[in-house]
């Protein structure tokens, strides 16, 4: 999974004319790459929480590393 996300991020960077990956490249592919890996509990499902909601929340809360 992480290898596919890395390769996908590299492809996104290439399509955007870069030879390096930026955090936005990874964020762009996070939902489609990880969605199917999350299993929602019955309680979360009843609260209309989707895997996409969880991934988006994690992406919003994780700080981007700085060099």
PQR file of N, CA, C, O and H, with PARSE charges and radii, in Angstrom:
ATOM      1  N   UNK A   1       0.813  -1.177   0.000 -0.4000 1.5000
ATOM      2  CA  UNK A   1       0.000   0.000   0.000 -0.0000 2.0000
ATOM      3  C   UNK A   1       0.863   1.250   0.000  0.5500 1.7000
ATOM      4  O   UNK A   1       0.642   2.137  -0.825 -0.5500 1.4000
ATOM      5  N   UNK A   2       1.830   1.351   0.889 -0.4000 1.5000
ATOM      6  CA  UNK A   2       2.662   2.556   0.933 -0.0000 2.0000
ATOM      7  C   UNK A   2       3.516   2.672  -0.330  0.5500 1.7000
ATOM      8  O   UNK A   2       3.810   3.782  -0.773 -0.5500 1.4000
ATOM      9  H   UNK A   2       2.009   0.630   1.558  0.4000 1.0000
ATOM     10  N   UNK A   3       3.911   1.557  -0.905 -0.4000 1.5000
ATOM     11  CA  UNK A   3       4.690   1.600  -2.139 -0.0000 2.0000
ATOM     12  C   UNK A   3       3.819   2.133  -3.272  0.5500 1.7000
ATOM     13  O   UNK A   3       4.275   2.943  -4.079 -0.5500 1.4000
ATOM     14  H   UNK A   3       3.672   0.655  -0.545  0.4000 1.0000
ATOM     15  N   UNK A   4       2.581   1.687  -3.334 -0.4000 1.5000
ATOM     16  CA  UNK A   4       1.669   2.168  -4.374 -0.0000 2.0000
ATOM     17  C   UNK A   4       1.382   3.659  -4.193  0.5500 1.7000
ATOM     18  O   UNK A   4       1.300   4.395  -5.177 -0.5500 1.4000
ATOM     19  H   UNK A   4       2.210   1.028  -2.679  0.4000 1.0000
ATOM     20  N   UNK A   5       1.230   4.107  -2.960 -0.4000 1.5000
ATOM     21  CA  UNK A   5       0.988   5.524  -2.690 -0.0000 2.0000
ATOM     22  C   UNK A   5       2.207   6.349  -3.104  0.5500 1.7000
ATOM     23  O   UNK A   5       2.058   7.423  -3.687 -0.5500 1.4000
ATOM     24  H   UNK A   5       1.296   3.510  -2.160  0.4000 1.0000
ATOM     25  N   UNK A   6       3.393   5.862  -2.812 -0.4000 1.5000
ATOM     26  CA  UNK A   6       4.621   6.548  -3.217 -0.0000 2.0000
ATOM     27  C   UNK A   6       4.733   6.623  -4.733  0.5500 1.7000
ATOM     28  O   UNK A   6       5.017   7.686  -5.285 -0.5500 1.4000
ATOM     29  H   UNK A   6       3.515   4.990  -2.338  0.4000 1.0000
ATOM     30  N   UNK A   7       4.516   5.523  -5.392 -0.4000 1.5000
ATOM     31  CA  UNK A   7       4.604   5.519  -6.860 -0.0000 2.0000
ATOM     32  C   UNK A   7       3.544   6.423  -7.480  0.5500 1.7000
ATOM     33  O   UNK A   7       3.806   7.122  -8.459 -0.5500 1.4000
ATOM     34  H   UNK A   7       4.285   4.660  -4.943  0.4000 1.0000
ATOM     35  N   UNK A   8       2.358   6.402  -6.906 -0.4000 1.5000
ATOM     36  CA  UNK A   8       1.301   7.283  -7.401 -0.0000 2.0000
ATOM     37  C   UNK A   8       1.658   8.743  -7.206  0.5500 1.7000
ATOM     38  O   UNK A   8       1.432   9.568  -8.090 -0.5500 1.4000
ATOM     39  H   UNK A   8       2.146   5.834  -6.111  0.4000 1.0000
ATOM     40  N   UNK A   9       2.218   9.062  -6.044 -0.4000 1.5000
ATOM     41  CA  UNK A   9       2.628  10.442  -5.775 -0.0000 2.0000
ATOM     42  C   UNK A   9       3.724  10.876  -6.741  0.5500 1.7000
ATOM     43  O   UNK A   9       3.742  12.025  -7.183 -0.5500 1.4000
ATOM     44  H   UNK A   9       2.402   8.391  -5.325  0.4000 1.0000
ATOM     45  N   UNK A  10       4.621   9.980  -7.067 -0.4000 1.5000
ATOM     46  CA  UNK A  10       5.663  10.289  -8.055 -0.0000 2.0000
ATOM     47  C   UNK A  10       5.033  10.573  -9.423  0.5500 1.7000
ATOM     48  O   UNK A  10       5.460  11.480 -10.137 -0.5500 1.4000
ATOM     49  H   UNK A  10       4.606   9.047  -6.708  0.4000 1.0000
ATOM     50  N   UNK A  11       4.028   9.795  -9.772 -0.4000 1.5000
ATOM     51  CA  UNK A  11       3.338  10.001 -11.054 -0.0000 2.0000
ATOM     52  C   UNK A  11       2.622  11.348 -11.068  0.5500 1.7000
ATOM     53  O   UNK A  11       2.666  12.059 -12.073 -0.5500 1.4000
ATOM     54  H   UNK A  11       3.681   9.058  -9.193  0.4000 1.0000
ATOM     55  N   UNK A  12       1.966  11.707  -9.970 -0.4000 1.5000
ATOM     56  CA  UNK A  12       1.297  13.004  -9.883 -0.0000 2.0000
ATOM     57  C   UNK A  12       2.311  14.131 -10.024  0.5500 1.7000
ATOM     58  O   UNK A  12       2.065  15.101 -10.741 -0.5500 1.4000
ATOM     59  H   UNK A  12       1.930  11.130  -9.154  0.4000 1.0000
ATOM     60  N   UNK A  13       3.437  14.011  -9.352 -0.4000 1.5000
ATOM     61  CA  UNK A  13       4.482  15.026  -9.459 -0.0000 2.0000
ATOM     62  C   UNK A  13       4.963  15.147 -10.903  0.5500 1.7000
ATOM     63  O   UNK A  13       5.125  16.252 -11.421 -0.5500 1.4000
ATOM     64  H   UNK A  13       3.637  13.223  -8.770  0.4000 1.0000
ATOM     65  N   UNK A  14       5.187  14.019 -11.539 -0.4000 1.5000
ATOM     66  CA  UNK A  14       5.646  14.021 -12.933 -0.0000 2.0000
ATOM     67  C   UNK A  14       4.623  14.689 -13.848  0.5500 1.7000
ATOM     68  O   UNK A  14       4.984  15.485 -14.715 -0.5500 1.4000
ATOM     69  H   UNK A  14       5.056  13.121 -11.118  0.4000 1.0000
ATOM     70  N   UNK A  15       3.350  14.364 -13.651 -0.4000 1.5000
ATOM     71  CA  UNK A  15       2.296  14.957 -14.485 -0.0000 2.0000
ATOM     72  C   UNK A  15       2.179  16.463 -14.257  0.5500 1.7000
ATOM     73  O   UNK A  15       1.682  17.189 -15.118 -0.5500 1.4000
ATOM     74  H   UNK A  15       3.057  13.717 -12.947  0.4000 1.0000
ATOM     75  N   UNK A  16       2.635  16.926 -13.101 -0.4000 1.5000
ATOM     76  CA  UNK A  16       2.633  18.353 -12.801 -0.0000 2.0000
ATOM     77  C   UNK A  16       3.971  19.013 -13.129  0.5500 1.7000
ATOM     78  O   UNK A  16       4.221  20.152 -12.737 -0.5500 1.4000
ATOM     79  H   UNK A  16       3.039  16.337 -12.401  0.4000 1.0000
ATOM     80  N   UNK A  17       4.825  18.294 -13.846 -0.4000 1.5000
ATOM     81  CA  UNK A  17       6.071  18.869 -14.334 -0.0000 2.0000
ATOM     82  C   UNK A  17       7.192  18.942 -13.313  0.5500 1.7000
ATOM     83  O   UNK A  17       8.128  19.726 -13.472 -0.5500 1.4000
ATOM     84  H   UNK A  17       4.623  17.368 -14.164  0.4000 1.0000
ATOM     85  N   UNK A  18       7.105  18.127 -12.261 -0.4000 1.5000
ATOM     86  CA  UNK A  18       8.158  18.134 -11.239 -0.0000 2.0000
ATOM     87  C   UNK A  18       8.856  16.789 -11.209  0.5500 1.7000
ATOM     88  O   UNK A  18       8.266  15.769 -11.563 -0.5500 1.4000
ATOM     89  H   UNK A  18       6.345  17.490 -12.132  0.4000 1.0000
ATOM     90  N   UNK A  19      10.115  16.786 -10.785 -0.4000 1.5000
ATOM     91  CA  UNK A  19      10.833  15.525 -10.607 -0.0000 2.0000
ATOM     92  C   UNK A  19      10.984  15.203  -9.125  0.5500 1.7000
ATOM     93  O   UNK A  19      11.847  14.417  -8.736 -0.5500 1.4000
ATOM     94  H   UNK A  19      10.594  17.615 -10.497  0.4000 1.0000
ATOM     95  N   UNK A  20      10.141  15.814  -8.308 -0.4000 1.5000
ATOM     96  CA  UNK A  20      10.134  15.564  -6.868 -0.0000 2.0000
ATOM     97  C   UNK A  20       8.690  15.587  -6.360  0.5500 1.7000
ATOM     98  O   UNK A  20       7.817  16.226  -6.948 -0.5500 1.4000
ATOM     99  H   UNK A  20       9.439  16.453  -8.625  0.4000 1.0000
ATOM    100  N   UNK A  21       8.465  14.888  -5.274 -0.4000 1.5000
ATOM    101  CA  UNK A  21       7.126  14.772  -4.683 -0.0000 2.0000
ATOM    102  C   UNK A  21       6.972  15.802  -3.568  0.5500 1.7000
ATOM    103  O   UNK A  21       7.890  16.026  -2.779 -0.5500 1.4000
ATOM    104  H   UNK A  21       9.174  14.370  -4.796  0.4000 1.0000
ATOM    105  N   UNK A  22       5.811  16.417  -3.519 -0.4000 1.5000
ATOM    106  CA  UNK A  22       5.481  17.332  -2.426 -0.0000 2.0000
ATOM    107  C   UNK A  22       4.328  16.734  -1.634  0.5500 1.7000
ATOM    108  O   UNK A  22       3.632  15.853  -2.138 -0.5500 1.4000
ATOM    109  H   UNK A  22       5.065  16.236  -4.160  0.4000 1.0000
ATOM    110  N   UNK A  23       4.113  17.187  -0.419 -0.4000 1.5000
ATOM    111  CA  UNK A  23       3.034  16.621   0.400 -0.0000 2.0000
ATOM    112  C   UNK A  23       1.661  16.654  -0.276  0.5500 1.7000
ATOM    113  O   UNK A  23       0.850  15.752  -0.067 -0.5500 1.4000
ATOM    114  H   UNK A  23       4.679  17.903  -0.009  0.4000 1.0000
ATOM    115  N   UNK A  24       1.398  17.672  -1.074 -0.4000 1.5000
ATOM    116  CA  UNK A  24       0.101  17.744  -1.755 -0.0000 2.0000
ATOM    117  C   UNK A  24      -0.099  16.595  -2.738  0.5500 1.7000
ATOM    118  O   UNK A  24      -1.234  16.183  -2.978 -0.5500 1.4000
ATOM    119  H   UNK A  24       2.057  18.405  -1.243  0.4000 1.0000
ATOM    120  N   UNK A  25       0.981  16.073  -3.308 -0.4000 1.5000
ATOM    121  CA  UNK A  25       0.883  14.919  -4.205 -0.0000 2.0000
ATOM    122  C   UNK A  25       0.383  13.701  -3.437  0.5500 1.7000
ATOM    123  O   UNK A  25      -0.460  12.948  -3.924 -0.5500 1.4000
ATOM    124  H   UNK A  25       1.903  16.407  -3.113  0.4000 1.0000
ATOM    125  N   UNK A  26       0.910  13.520  -2.244 -0.4000 1.5000
ATOM    126  CA  UNK A  26       0.495  12.386  -1.411 -0.0000 2.0000
ATOM    127  C   UNK A  26      -0.949  12.588  -0.948  0.5500 1.7000
ATOM    128  O   UNK A  26      -1.749  11.653  -0.974 -0.5500 1.4000
ATOM    129  H   UNK A  26       1.595  14.132  -1.848  0.4000 1.0000
ATOM    130  N   UNK A  27      -1.278  13.803  -0.529 -0.4000 1.5000
ATOM    131  CA  UNK A  27      -2.640  14.099  -0.060 -0.0000 2.0000
ATOM    132  C   UNK A  27      -3.667  13.872  -1.161  0.5500 1.7000
ATOM    133  O   UNK A  27      -4.782  13.420  -0.898 -0.5500 1.4000
ATOM    134  H   UNK A  27      -0.628  14.563  -0.508  0.4000 1.0000
ATOM    135  N   UNK A  28      -3.288  14.185  -2.387 -0.4000 1.5000
ATOM    136  CA  UNK A  28      -4.208  14.006  -3.513 -0.0000 2.0000
ATOM    137  C   UNK A  28      -4.606  12.547  -3.700  0.5500 1.7000
ATOM    138  O   UNK A  28      -5.723  12.252  -4.126 -0.5500 1.4000
ATOM    139  H   UNK A  28      -2.382  14.551  -2.601  0.4000 1.0000
ATOM    140  N   UNK A  29      -3.702  11.646  -3.385 -0.4000 1.5000
ATOM    141  CA  UNK A  29      -3.961  10.215  -3.590 -0.0000 2.0000
ATOM    142  C   UNK A  29      -4.359   9.479  -2.316  0.5500 1.7000
ATOM    143  O   UNK A  29      -4.687   8.294  -2.376 -0.5500 1.4000
ATOM    144  H   UNK A  29      -2.795  11.885  -3.039  0.4000 1.0000
ATOM    145  N   UNK A  30      -4.339  10.137  -1.188 -0.4000 1.5000
ATOM    146  CA  UNK A  30      -4.594   9.453   0.081 -0.0000 2.0000
ATOM    147  C   UNK A  30      -5.977   8.808   0.128  0.5500 1.7000
ATOM    148  O   UNK A  30      -6.096   7.633   0.475 -0.5500 1.4000
ATOM    149  H   UNK A  30      -4.073  11.100  -1.140  0.4000 1.0000
ATOM    150  N   UNK A  31      -7.007   9.551  -0.211 -0.4000 1.5000
ATOM    151  CA  UNK A  31      -8.366   8.986  -0.131 -0.0000 2.0000
ATOM    152  C   UNK A  31      -8.541   7.816  -1.089  0.5500 1.7000
ATOM    153  O   UNK A  31      -8.965   6.746  -0.653 -0.5500 1.4000
ATOM    154  H   UNK A  31      -6.911  10.505  -0.494  0.4000 1.0000
ATOM    155  N   UNK A  32      -8.232   7.972  -2.383 -0.4000 1.5000
ATOM    156  CA  UNK A  32      -8.425   6.823  -3.269 -0.0000 2.0000
ATOM    157  C   UNK A  32      -7.535   5.621  -2.929  0.5500 1.7000
ATOM    158  O   UNK A  32      -7.898   4.477  -3.202 -0.5500 1.4000
ATOM    159  H   UNK A  32      -7.887   8.841  -2.737  0.4000 1.0000
ATOM    160  N   UNK A  33      -6.374   5.889  -2.335 -0.4000 1.5000
ATOM    161  CA  UNK A  33      -5.454   4.797  -2.006 -0.0000 2.0000
ATOM    162  C   UNK A  33      -5.816   4.074  -0.718  0.5500 1.7000
ATOM    163  O   UNK A  33      -5.576   2.873  -0.593 -0.5500 1.4000
ATOM    164  H   UNK A  33      -6.079   6.819  -2.113  0.4000 1.0000
ATOM    165  N   UNK A  34      -6.385   4.785   0.230 -0.4000 1.5000
ATOM    166  CA  UNK A  34      -6.608   4.219   1.556 -0.0000 2.0000
ATOM    167  C   UNK A  34      -8.065   3.893   1.874  0.5500 1.7000
ATOM    168  O   UNK A  34      -8.341   3.155   2.820 -0.5500 1.4000
ATOM    169  H   UNK A  34      -6.581   5.760   0.129  0.4000 1.0000
ATOM    170  N   UNK A  35      -8.985   4.428   1.105 -0.4000 1.5000
ATOM    171  CA  UNK A  35     -10.420   4.290   1.375 -0.0000 2.0000
ATOM    172  C   UNK A  35     -10.829   2.841   1.636  0.5500 1.7000
ATOM    173  O   UNK A  35     -11.509   2.550   2.620 -0.5500 1.4000
ATOM    174  H   UNK A  35      -8.761   5.028   0.337  0.4000 1.0000
ATOM    175  N   UNK A  36     -10.419   1.953   0.769 -0.4000 1.5000
ATOM    176  CA  UNK A  36     -10.849   0.556   0.859 -0.0000 2.0000
ATOM    177  C   UNK A  36     -10.200  -0.200   2.023  0.5500 1.7000
ATOM    178  O   UNK A  36     -10.612  -1.317   2.336 -0.5500 1.4000
ATOM    179  H   UNK A  36      -9.866   2.189  -0.030  0.4000 1.0000
ATOM    180  N   UNK A  37      -9.205   0.387   2.655 -0.4000 1.5000
ATOM    181  CA  UNK A  37      -8.514  -0.288   3.753 -0.0000 2.0000
ATOM    182  C   UNK A  37      -9.153  -0.037   5.109  0.5500 1.7000
ATOM    183  O   UNK A  37      -8.833  -0.726   6.078 -0.5500 1.4000
ATOM    184  H   UNK A  37      -8.871   1.294   2.400  0.4000 1.0000
ATOM    185  N   UNK A  38     -10.045   0.932   5.194 -0.4000 1.5000
ATOM    186  CA  UNK A  38     -10.681   1.254   6.469 -0.0000 2.0000
ATOM    187  C   UNK A  38     -12.026   0.554   6.585  0.5500 1.7000
ATOM    188  O   UNK A  38     -12.833   0.561   5.655 -0.5500 1.4000
ATOM    189  H   UNK A  38     -10.305   1.491   4.407  0.4000 1.0000
ATOM    190  N   UNK A  39     -12.245  -0.043   7.734 -0.4000 1.5000
ATOM    191  CA  UNK A  39     -13.528  -0.689   8.023 -0.0000 2.0000
ATOM    192  C   UNK A  39     -14.207   0.124   9.117  0.5500 1.7000
ATOM    193  O   UNK A  39     -13.662   0.304  10.206 -0.5500 1.4000
ATOM    194  H   UNK A  39     -11.590  -0.049   8.489  0.4000 1.0000
ATOM    195  N   UNK A  40     -15.382   0.601   8.814 -0.4000 1.5000
ATOM    196  CA  UNK A  40     -16.113   1.478   9.720 -0.0000 2.0000
ATOM    197  C   UNK A  40     -16.929   0.643  10.701  0.5500 1.7000
ATOM    198  O   UNK A  40     -17.557  -0.348  10.329 -0.5500 1.4000
ATOM    199  H   UNK A  40     -15.824   0.455   7.929  0.4000 1.0000
ATOM    200  N   UNK A  41     -16.906   1.069  11.964 -0.4000 1.5000
ATOM    201  CA  UNK A  41     -17.702   0.379  12.979 -0.0000 2.0000
ATOM    202  C   UNK A  41     -19.183   0.675  12.749  0.5500 1.7000
ATOM    203  O   UNK A  41     -19.542   1.615  12.040 -0.5500 1.4000
ATOM    204  H   UNK A  41     -16.397   1.875  12.266  0.4000 1.0000
ATOM    205  N   UNK A  42     -20.014  -0.129  13.350 -0.4000 1.5000
ATOM    206  CA  UNK A  42     -21.456   0.066  13.241 -0.0000 2.0000
ATOM    207  C   UNK A  42     -21.843   1.437  13.791  0.5500 1.7000
ATOM    208  O   UNK A  42     -22.687   2.128  13.220 -0.5500 1.4000
ATOM    209  H   UNK A  42     -19.722  -0.892  13.926  0.4000 1.0000
ATOM    210  N   UNK A  43     -21.225   1.823  14.897 -0.4000 1.5000
ATOM    211  CA  UNK A  43     -21.528   3.119  15.503 -0.0000 2.0000
ATOM    212  C   UNK A  43     -21.162   4.266  14.565  0.5500 1.7000
ATOM    213  O   UNK A  43     -21.938   5.206  14.392 -0.5500 1.4000
ATOM    214  H   UNK A  43     -20.539   1.262  15.361  0.4000 1.0000
ATOM    215  N   UNK A  44     -19.989   4.186  13.966 -0.4000 1.5000
ATOM    216  CA  UNK A  44     -19.564   5.233  13.038 -0.0000 2.0000
ATOM    217  C   UNK A  44     -20.474   5.273  11.816  0.5500 1.7000
ATOM    218  O   UNK A  44     -20.813   6.346  11.319 -0.5500 1.4000
ATOM    219  H   UNK A  44     -19.358   3.423  14.107  0.4000 1.0000
ATOM    220  N   UNK A  45     -20.862   4.107  11.344 -0.4000 1.5000
ATOM    221  CA  UNK A  45     -21.765   4.032  10.204 -0.0000 2.0000
ATOM    222  C   UNK A  45     -23.103   4.680  10.537  0.5500 1.7000
ATOM    223  O   UNK A  45     -23.683   5.376   9.704 -0.5500 1.4000
ATOM    224  H   UNK A  45     -20.587   3.235  11.748  0.4000 1.0000
ATOM    225  N   UNK A  46     -23.591   4.456  11.747 -0.4000 1.5000
ATOM    226  CA  UNK A  46     -24.861   5.060  12.168 -0.0000 2.0000
ATOM    227  C   UNK A  46     -24.741   6.581  12.263  0.5500 1.7000
ATOM    228  O   UNK A  46     -25.729   7.295  12.095 -0.5500 1.4000
ATOM    229  H   UNK A  46     -23.120   3.890  12.424  0.4000 1.0000
ATOM    230  N   UNK A  47     -23.538   7.073  12.530 -0.4000 1.5000
ATOM    231  CA  UNK A  47     -23.295   8.512  12.599 -0.0000 2.0000
ATOM    232  C   UNK A  47     -22.902   9.086  11.236  0.5500 1.7000
ATOM    233  O   UNK A  47     -22.473  10.236  11.137 -0.5500 1.4000
ATOM    234  H   UNK A  47     -22.735   6.493  12.666  0.4000 1.0000
ATOM    235  N   UNK A  48     -23.055   8.273  10.188 -0.4000 1.5000
ATOM    236  CA  UNK A  48     -22.733   8.668   8.809 -0.0000 2.0000
ATOM    237  C   UNK A  48     -21.276   9.106   8.635  0.5500 1.7000
ATOM    238  O   UNK A  48     -20.979  10.023   7.870 -0.5500 1.4000
ATOM    239  H   UNK A  48     -23.404   7.339  10.269  0.4000 1.0000
ATOM    240  N   UNK A  49     -20.386   8.446   9.346 -0.4000 1.5000
ATOM    241  CA  UNK A  49     -18.957   8.695   9.193 -0.0000 2.0000
ATOM    242  C   UNK A  49     -18.424   7.714   8.163  0.5500 1.7000
ATOM    243  O   UNK A  49     -18.635   6.506   8.266 -0.5500 1.4000
ATOM    244  H   UNK A  49     -20.627   7.701   9.968  0.4000 1.0000
ATOM    245  N   UNK A  50     -17.735   8.249   7.177 -0.4000 1.5000
ATOM    246  CA  UNK A  50     -17.207   7.412   6.099 -0.0000 2.0000
ATOM    247  C   UNK A  50     -15.689   7.302   6.215  0.5500 1.7000
ATOM    248  O   UNK A  50     -15.059   8.100   6.908 -0.5500 1.4000
ATOM    249  H   UNK A  50     -17.563   9.230   7.094  0.4000 1.0000
ATOM    250  N   UNK A  51     -15.106   6.325   5.544 -0.4000 1.5000
ATOM    251  CA  UNK A  51     -13.643   6.250   5.524 -0.0000 2.0000
ATOM    252  C   UNK A  51     -13.014   7.544   4.995  0.5500 1.7000
ATOM    253  O   UNK A  51     -11.956   7.963   5.464 -0.5500 1.4000
ATOM    254  H   UNK A  51     -15.618   5.676   4.980  0.4000 1.0000
ATOM    255  N   UNK A  52     -13.664   8.164   4.030 -0.4000 1.5000
ATOM    256  CA  UNK A  52     -13.162   9.427   3.485 -0.0000 2.0000
ATOM    257  C   UNK A  52     -13.103  10.505   4.565  0.5500 1.7000
ATOM    258  O   UNK A  52     -12.139  11.269   4.631 -0.5500 1.4000
ATOM    259  H   UNK A  52     -14.524   7.824   3.649  0.4000 1.0000
ATOM    260  N   UNK A  53     -14.132  10.568   5.412 -0.4000 1.5000
ATOM    261  CA  UNK A  53     -14.138  11.542   6.513 -0.0000 2.0000
ATOM    262  C   UNK A  53     -12.935  11.339   7.431  0.5500 1.7000
ATOM    263  O   UNK A  53     -12.294  12.302   7.850 -0.5500 1.4000
ATOM    264  H   UNK A  53     -14.915   9.947   5.358  0.4000 1.0000
ATOM    265  N   UNK A  54     -12.639  10.095   7.734 -0.4000 1.5000
ATOM    266  CA  UNK A  54     -11.535   9.782   8.643 -0.0000 2.0000
ATOM    267  C   UNK A  54     -10.198  10.159   8.014  0.5500 1.7000
ATOM    268  O   UNK A  54      -9.349  10.767   8.665 -0.5500 1.4000
ATOM    269  H   UNK A  54     -13.160   9.313   7.394  0.4000 1.0000
ATOM    270  N   UNK A  55     -10.017   9.798   6.754 -0.4000 1.5000
ATOM    271  CA  UNK A  55      -8.764  10.113   6.063 -0.0000 2.0000
ATOM    272  C   UNK A  55      -8.578  11.622   5.970  0.5500 1.7000
ATOM    273  O   UNK A  55      -7.487  12.129   6.227 -0.5500 1.4000
ATOM    274  H   UNK A  55     -10.707   9.303   6.225  0.4000 1.0000
ATOM    275  N   UNK A  56      -9.631  12.339   5.606 -0.4000 1.5000
ATOM    276  CA  UNK A  56      -9.556  13.794   5.503 -0.0000 2.0000
ATOM    277  C   UNK A  56      -9.213  14.429   6.850  0.5500 1.7000
ATOM    278  O   UNK A  56      -8.445  15.389   6.908 -0.5500 1.4000
ATOM    279  H   UNK A  56     -10.518  11.927   5.397  0.4000 1.0000
ATOM    280  N   UNK A  57      -9.783  13.894   7.930 -0.4000 1.5000
ATOM    281  CA  UNK A  57      -9.491  14.434   9.262 -0.0000 2.0000
ATOM    282  C   UNK A  57      -8.019  14.205   9.622  0.5500 1.7000
ATOM    283  O   UNK A  57      -7.358  15.099  10.151 -0.5500 1.4000
ATOM    284  H   UNK A  57     -10.407  13.114   7.882  0.4000 1.0000
ATOM    285  N   UNK A  58      -7.524  13.027   9.339 -0.4000 1.5000
ATOM    286  CA  UNK A  58      -6.109  12.729   9.618 -0.0000 2.0000
ATOM    287  C   UNK A  58      -5.206  13.653   8.805  0.5500 1.7000
ATOM    288  O   UNK A  58      -4.243  14.207   9.336 -0.5500 1.4000
ATOM    289  H   UNK A  58      -8.061  12.301   8.909  0.4000 1.0000
ATOM    290  N   UNK A  59      -5.512  13.819   7.533 -0.4000 1.5000
ATOM    291  CA  UNK A  59      -4.695  14.693   6.681 -0.0000 2.0000
ATOM    292  C   UNK A  59      -4.709  16.135   7.189  0.5500 1.7000
ATOM    293  O   UNK A  59      -3.702  16.836   7.096 -0.5500 1.4000
ATOM    294  H   UNK A  59      -6.294  13.369   7.101  0.4000 1.0000
ATOM    295  N   UNK A  60      -5.829  16.571   7.717 -0.4000 1.5000
ATOM    296  CA  UNK A  60      -5.934  17.946   8.224 -0.0000 2.0000
ATOM    297  C   UNK A  60      -5.152  18.130   9.518  0.5500 1.7000
ATOM    298  O   UNK A  60      -4.658  19.222   9.798 -0.5500 1.4000
ATOM    299  H   UNK A  60      -6.647  16.001   7.793  0.4000 1.0000
ATOM    300  N   UNK A  61      -5.039  17.067  10.306 -0.4000 1.5000
ATOM    301  CA  UNK A  61      -4.403  17.186  11.617 -0.0000 2.0000
ATOM    302  C   UNK A  61      -2.907  16.891  11.619  0.5500 1.7000
ATOM    303  O   UNK A  61      -2.196  17.322  12.528 -0.5500 1.4000
ATOM    304  H   UNK A  61      -5.441  16.179  10.079  0.4000 1.0000
ATOM    305  N   UNK A  62      -2.425  16.174  10.628 -0.4000 1.5000
ATOM    306  CA  UNK A  62      -1.002  15.823  10.592 -0.0000 2.0000
ATOM    307  C   UNK A  62      -0.238  17.002   9.985  0.5500 1.7000
ATOM    308  O   UNK A  62      -0.580  17.490   8.908 -0.5500 1.4000
ATOM    309  H   UNK A  62      -3.002  15.825   9.890  0.4000 1.0000
ATOM    310  N   UNK A  63       0.776  17.437  10.676 -0.4000 1.5000
ATOM    311  CA  UNK A  63       1.582  18.543  10.155 -0.0000 2.0000
ATOM    312  C   UNK A  63       2.570  18.035   9.108  0.5500 1.7000
ATOM    313  O   UNK A  63       3.098  16.927   9.200 -0.5500 1.4000
ATOM    314  H   UNK A  63       1.054  17.040  11.551  0.4000 1.0000
ATOM    315  N   UNK A  64       2.793  18.868   8.136 -0.4000 1.5000
ATOM    316  CA  UNK A  64       3.735  18.531   7.058 -0.0000 2.0000
ATOM    317  C   UNK A  64       5.151  18.767   7.590  0.5500 1.7000
ATOM    318  O   UNK A  64       5.438  19.831   8.137 -0.5500 1.4000
ATOM    319  H   UNK A  64       2.365  19.768   8.062  0.4000 1.0000
ATOM    320  N   UNK A  65       6.032  17.783   7.432 -0.4000 1.5000
ATOM    321  CA  UNK A  65       7.412  17.967   7.905 -0.0000 2.0000
ATOM    322  C   UNK A  65       8.092  19.109   7.151  0.5500 1.7000
ATOM    323  O   UNK A  65       7.857  19.311   5.959 -0.5500 1.4000
ATOM    324  H   UNK A  65       5.799  16.918   6.987  0.4000 1.0000
ATOM    325  N   UNK A  66       8.914  19.830   7.845 -0.4000 1.5000
ATOM    326  CA  UNK A  66       9.671  20.929   7.238 -0.0000 2.0000
ATOM    327  C   UNK A  66      11.143  20.558   7.239  0.5500 1.7000
ATOM    328  O   UNK A  66      11.621  19.847   8.124 -0.5500 1.4000
ATOM    329  H   UNK A  66       9.105  19.667   8.813  0.4000 1.0000
ATOM    330  N   UNK A  67      11.838  21.042   6.250 -0.4000 1.5000
ATOM    331  CA  UNK A  67      13.272  20.724   6.149 -0.0000 2.0000
ATOM    332  C   UNK A  67      14.090  21.685   6.957  0.5500 1.7000
ATOM    333  O   UNK A  67      15.316  21.573   6.992 -0.5500 1.4000
ATOM    334  H   UNK A  67      11.450  21.619   5.532  0.4000 1.0000
TER
END
